Amino acid sequence: MSRNTEKPRVRYAVIGGGQIAQQAFMPGMARASNSTLAALVTGDPQKAGRLATRYDIPAYHYDDLPELIHSGDIDAVYLATPNALHRRYAVPVLEAGLHLMVEKPMATSVEDCEAMLEAQRRGGGRLMVAYRLHCEPGTLELISRCRNGDFGHLMAFTSIFGQNFSEANHRGHSGYWSGPVPDMGTYPLNAVRNLFAREPAEVHAVGSRTPGRGFNFDDTVSVTLRFAEGQMAQFLVSYACAPVENFTLTGNRGSVLATPCYMFGPDVGITYTTTLDGRKETRRHDPVEQFGGEIAYFSDCILHGHDPEPDGDEGLRDVRVLAAIERALLTGQPQALAPMPPARIALPDQVMALPPVREPRADELIGIVPQSA
């Protein structure tokens, strides 16, 4: 770890210079006082030159990644390449004993997730999947209230999450694992798993392709999850609609409507309204620096020898459901899921309420076709 300041800092390399890295992770690093940006890995010479200058860090090409991994100049990696490349870069990082935060979804198959977990066991570093909402105050408050029984026996969850996605962005023509289900569906899926504290037993899905749009996948997908104890969950995700994000949660004592509930930004504060015994209450949480918060949380785990809660097991649990949704879309048949014991609990002490940073404007992003049309 870096000892140039009184407080030790974890030194991060960013692998992948796409929109999420440029717009959110790299700026958010400024709020994590226990962390520092130490290197960038990208295959784009323009990004390498301009981002290296902007952040005063060295830039490496992907071909030079082994040199960086073994240089002794970094402690941890933030991996934000296209989803299908996660395993390729995660395994050597983890085998070298470095710590890894990987963007969600963790990978594009259960097998890839398992290979990453095995590499972590061999190398001994820590692995966290970048579920930033696991450090967000409103989200953790609501998870805690569900587990405390505030809304009684939880019975149903519904959600809609959509955007008008730009077909010019590379993800608009890269197949299912770059489409709306792994990209946006991971949010309601992860939310309901944590709110119910249960794993789904069966998945059904139907999809459609909007006339006039050029995506090579179903751009709008509806998913139904059935749980062994009788709970039901439904969510719809789309790359072909006006921006929308919400979820509802229903128990036998009360209900919840949350919006905004998934997104981030300096003006986005997670908000939800409860109805209990006929009385409505709205809780509006201030915007926080969600990326800086997850960085600070992961670095704290590294510095103090703790395993992060949204770990590789949490990532694998979502990926196995995403893979089942893909099979359901291909076959038109419901897909059963093997029983799993409950996951670890996201605890209130994970909350990171750091002030948000300014996001770069679209014209400040380098070599990026923004996702929103």
LINPEBEL-V145948 format. One line per field, one symbol per residue. ss: DSSP state (H for helix, E for strand, C for the rest). phi: phi as a letter, one per 20 degrees, with the letter a starting at -180 (. if undefined). burial: + if it has 16 or more other C-alpha atoms within 10 Angstrom, else -. A space follows every 50 residues. Layout:
# LINPEBEL-V145948
ss->???
phi->???
burial->???
This chain:
# LINPEBEL-V145948
ss->CECCCCCCEEEEEEECCCHHHHHHHHHHHHHCCCEEEEEEECCCHHHHHH HHHHHCCEEECHHHHHHHHCCCCCCEEEECCCHHHHHHHHHHHHHCCCEE EECCCCCCCHHHHHHHHHHHHHHCCCEEECCHHHHCHHHHHHHHHHHCCC CCCEEEEEEEEEEEECCCCHHHHCCHHHCHHHHHHHHHHHHHHHHHCCCE EEEEEEEECCCCCCCCCCCEEEEEEEECCCCEEEEEEECEEEEEEEEEEE ECCEEEEECCCCCCCCCCCCEEEEEECCEEEEEECCCCCHHHHHHHHHHH HHHHCCCCCCCHHHHHHHHHHHHHHHHHHHHCCCEECCCCCCCCCCCHHH CCCCCCCCCCCHHHCCCCCCCEC
phi->.fcfcfefceeddddodffffffcffffgfeefebbedaccbedfffgff ffffdlcfdcegfeggffgdfnecdbcddcfggfegfgefffffffnfec ddfefgadafffffffffffffenfdccefefffdegfffffgffffeng dmffdbccbcbbbeeffffgffbdngfdeffffdfgfffffffffflbdf dbccbccbdfgnedfdbfeccdcddddfeofcccbccbdccfgbbabdcc cedabccdafccecqfdddfcbddcclndebdddefgceffgffffffff fffdmdefffeffffffffffgfffgffffemdgdfdffcfgffefegfe fcdeffefeffgfefdmcegfff
burial->++-----++++++++++++-++++++++++++-+++++++++----++-- ++----++++-+--+--++----+++++++++++-++-++++++++++++ ++++++++++-++++++-++--+-++++++++++++++++-+++-++--+ +++++++++++++++++---++---+++++++++++++++++++++++++ +++++++-+-----+-+++++++++++---++++++++++----++++++ +--+++++++++-++--+++++++++--------++++++++++++++++ ++-----++++++++++++++++++++++----++-+-----+--+-+-+ +++++++-+-----++-++++--
